[in-house]
Amino acid sequence: MMNSQQDQISLETTNTQTLHLHTYGQLDYKHAWDMQKDIVKQIDNGLAKDTLFLLEHPPTYTIGSQRNPEHLLLSTEQLEKQGISVYEIDRGGDITYHGPGQLVGYPMLLLEGPSLDLHGYLRNLEEIMIQYLASYGIVGDRKPDFTGVWVGNEKIAAIGVKFNKCRNRRGFVTSHGFAFNIKQGIQHTGFTGIVPCGIQQFGVTSLEDVTGQTFTVEQVGQELIPHFMNVFGYHEIIHHSVS
C-alpha cells in the first residue's frame, strides 16, 4: 500500500490561489466535452483561470485513445434499446461508463514551470478521492499498473485525462478527469456492457456499497471540493452554479 501523503505531488499551476467551480445537474456528454474545449482555449489565451466542472451524465460509454472494440460488449441494437450513447474521445485510456449515480469531475488547469509533472497530476487526482474516502473511514488505494482509485480489488473511481499542449505559452491545460461511483449497484448497470478500462481481473464498486451509507451525487461533489483545493493548493473558490 502506498503512503498517500508521500504520493501527493506539488504541481506549479498558473493560479494556485483561486479555483473557478461550475456545478451542473445531468449534462449531455458532448455538450460537456465541447464546453471543456472552449475553456481550455480560453485558459491558453489568458482569458480564463483554472476551472473545475462537477456533474453527472446520462448513460454514456466513452472510448479513449486505447481503441479496443472488443471491450464494448453490446451491439448497436442493444445500445439503442438501453439508451446508451457512445463517444470516441481524445483522452487517454480505454472504455469506461458514465451515468446517473456517478460524480464526474473535469478539471481544466494550466500546468507549467520547471516542476511540471504530468504523471504527478494523475496521482493528485487519485489523492483527492483517497483523502475523501479516508474521511469516511474507508481505505482507498492505488494499483501500480492501473490509474484510478481502488477499495480492495474493486475500482471506485476511474481517471482519464488529456494534456492539451499550449499554443501561446509553455505548458499544458488539462481536460477530462475523474468519474467517482457513488450510488449502490452502479456496477450492475452500464458497467456490465463493457470491460471497464480494459481490466478483466478486478471489479467495480461504489461509495454507498463500501460505506453502507446513502449519498447524493451533489452532496459528494460539495464534500469533495475541500480535498481538491487541499491537494492542488487553492485558497479561494468562486462558485458558478449552473445546475
C-alpha positions in Angstrom: 0.0 0.0 0.0 1.3 3.4 -0.9 1.5 6.3 1.6 -0.9 8.9 0.2 0.8 11.8 1.9 4.1 10.9 0.2 2.3 10.4 -3.1 0.8 13.9 -3.2 2.9 15.8 -5.6 3.2 19.6 -5.8 2.4 20.9 -9.2 3.1 24.5 -10.3 -0.1 26.0 -11.9 -0.7 29.4 -13.3 -3.1 30.3 -10.4 -2.7 28.4 -7.1 -5.0 30.8 -5.3 -8.4 30.7 -7.0 -10.4 27.9 -8.5 -13.5 28.5 -10.6 -16.1 25.9 -9.9 -19.1 25.1 -12.2 -21.7 22.7 -10.9 -24.3 21.1 -13.1 -27.0 18.6 -12.8 -27.1 15.9 -15.5 -25.4 17.1 -18.7 -25.2 15.6 -22.1 -21.7 14.2 -22.7 -21.0 16.1 -26.0 -22.1 19.4 -24.6 -19.8 19.0 -21.6 -16.9 17.9 -23.9 -17.5 21.0 -26.1 -17.5 23.3 -23.1 -14.2 21.8 -21.9 -12.6 22.5 -25.3 -13.8 26.1 -25.1 -12.4 26.6 -21.5 -9.1 25.0 -22.5 -8.7 27.5 -25.3 -9.6 30.4 -23.0 -7.1 29.4 -20.4 -4.4 29.1 -23.1 -5.3 32.6 -24.3 -5.2 34.0 -20.8 -9.0 34.7 -20.9 -9.9 32.2 -18.1 -8.4 30.7 -15.0 -8.2 27.2 -13.5 -11.7 25.7 -13.7 -13.5 22.6 -12.4 -16.7 21.1 -13.7 -18.7 18.8 -11.4 -21.7 17.0 -13.0 -23.5 13.8 -13.9 -24.0 12.3 -17.4 -26.9 10.3 -18.9 -25.8 6.7 -19.7 -22.7 7.0 -21.9 -19.7 4.9 -22.9 -16.5 6.8 -23.8 -13.6 5.2 -25.6 -10.2 6.7 -25.1 -7.0 6.6 -27.2 -6.6 2.8 -26.5 -9.0 1.6 -29.1 -10.1 -1.9 -28.2 -13.5 -2.6 -29.8 -13.8 -6.0 -28.2 -14.2 -4.2 -24.8 -17.6 -2.9 -25.8 -19.8 -6.0 -25.3 -23.1 -4.6 -26.6 -24.4 -4.4 -30.2 -25.7 -1.3 -31.8 -29.2 -2.5 -31.3 -28.6 -3.2 -27.6 -27.1 0.2 -27.1 -30.1 1.9 -28.7 -32.5 -0.2 -26.6 -30.8 0.7 -23.3 -30.4 4.3 -24.3 -26.6 4.4 -24.0 -24.6 6.8 -26.2 -21.0 6.0 -27.3 -18.3 8.6 -28.0 -14.7 8.0 -29.2 -12.8 10.8 -27.5 -9.4 12.3 -27.1 -8.4 11.3 -23.6 -6.0 8.5 -22.7 -7.2 5.1 -21.6 -9.7 2.5 -22.7 -13.5 2.3 -22.5 -15.5 3.4 -19.4 -19.0 4.2 -18.4 -20.6 7.4 -17.2 -24.2 7.5 -15.9 -26.6 8.6 -13.2 -25.2 7.9 -9.7 -21.7 8.9 -10.6 -19.9 12.1 -9.9 -17.8 13.3 -12.9 -15.1 15.9 -12.5 -13.4 17.8 -15.3 -10.5 19.9 -14.1 -9.1 22.4 -16.6 -5.9 23.5 -15.0 -2.8 25.2 -16.5 0.3 23.2 -15.7 3.6 24.9 -16.4 7.0 25.6 -14.9 10.1 23.6 -14.1 8.3 21.4 -11.7 5.7 20.3 -14.2 5.0 16.6 -13.7 2.1 15.1 -15.8 2.4 11.7 -14.0 2.1 13.6 -10.7 -1.1 15.2 -11.9 -2.7 11.8 -12.2 -1.5 10.8 -8.8 -3.0 14.0 -7.4 -6.4 13.3 -8.9 -6.3 9.9 -7.2 -5.2 11.6 -3.9 -8.4 13.7 -3.8 -10.6 10.7 -3.7 -8.3 8.8 -1.4 -8.5 11.6 1.1 -12.3 11.8 0.7 -12.7 8.0 1.3 -10.4 8.3 4.4 -12.8 10.9 5.9 -15.4 8.1 6.0 -13.0 5.5 7.4 -12.5 3.8 4.0 -9.0 2.9 2.8 -8.7 4.0 -0.9 -5.6 2.7 -2.6 -3.7 2.7 -5.9 -2.6 -0.2 -8.0 0.8 0.2 -9.6 -0.2 -1.0 -13.0 -3.5 0.9 -13.3 -4.7 4.5 -12.9 -7.6 5.1 -10.6 -8.7 4.6 -7.0 -9.5 1.2 -5.6 -11.1 -0.3 -2.5 -9.5 -3.7 -2.2 -9.7 -5.2 -5.7 -12.7 -3.1 -6.8 -12.4 0.2 -8.7 -14.3 3.0 -7.2 -13.0 5.9 -9.4 -11.7 5.9 -12.9 -9.3 8.6 -14.3 -8.7 9.5 -17.9 -7.2 12.8 -18.9 -5.9 14.8 -21.9 -2.9 17.2 -21.6 -3.6 19.9 -24.2 -0.3 21.5 -25.3 -0.5 25.2 -25.0 -0.1 27.3 -28.2 0.5 30.6 -26.5 2.7 29.7 -23.6 4.9 26.8 -22.4 2.9 24.1 -20.6 -0.3 22.2 -20.8 -4.0 22.7 -20.0 -5.7 19.6 -18.6 -9.1 18.3 -19.7 -11.3 15.2 -19.0 -10.8 13.9 -15.5 -12.3 11.5 -13.0 -15.5 9.5 -12.5 -16.4 8.6 -8.9 -19.0 5.9 -8.4 -21.5 7.0 -5.8 -24.8 5.1 -5.9 -25.2 1.5 -4.8 -25.5 -1.0 -7.6 -24.0 1.2 -10.3 -21.6 -1.7 -11.1 -24.7 -3.7 -12.3 -25.9 -1.1 -14.8 -23.8 0.3 -17.6 -20.6 -1.4 -16.4 -21.9 -4.8 -17.4 -21.9 -3.8 -21.1 -18.1 -3.2 -21.2 -14.8 -4.4 -20.0 -14.2 -1.3 -17.8 -10.9 0.3 -18.7 -9.9 -3.0 -20.3 -9.4 -4.6 -16.9 -10.9 -8.0 -16.6 -9.4 -9.3 -13.4 -10.9 -6.7 -11.0 -14.4 -5.5 -10.2 -16.2 -2.2 -9.7 -17.8 -0.7 -6.6 -19.3 2.5 -5.3 -19.2 4.8 -2.3 -22.6 3.6 -1.0 -21.5 -0.1 -1.3 -18.3 0.4 0.7 -19.7 2.7 3.4 -23.3 1.3 3.8 -24.5 4.9 3.8 -26.7 6.9 1.4 -25.3 9.8 -0.5 -26.5 12.1 -3.3 -24.1 13.0 -6.1 -24.5 16.7 -5.3 -23.5 16.0 -1.6 -20.4 14.2 -2.6 -19.4 16.9 -5.0 -19.6 19.5 -2.3 -17.7 17.4 0.2 -15.0 16.6 -2.3 -14.2 20.3 -3.1 -12.1 20.9 0.1 -9.9 17.9 -0.8 -9.5 19.1 -4.3 -8.4 22.5 -3.0 -6.0 21.0 -0.5 -4.3 18.7 -2.9 -3.8 21.4 -5.6 -3.2 24.3 -3.3 -6.1 26.6 -3.9 -7.0 29.1 -1.2 -10.2 30.5 -2.7 -13.1 29.2 -4.7 -15.5 31.1 -7.0 -18.7 29.0 -7.5 -20.6 29.5 -10.7 -23.8 27.5 -10.1 -25.5 26.4 -13.3 -27.4 23.4 -12.1 
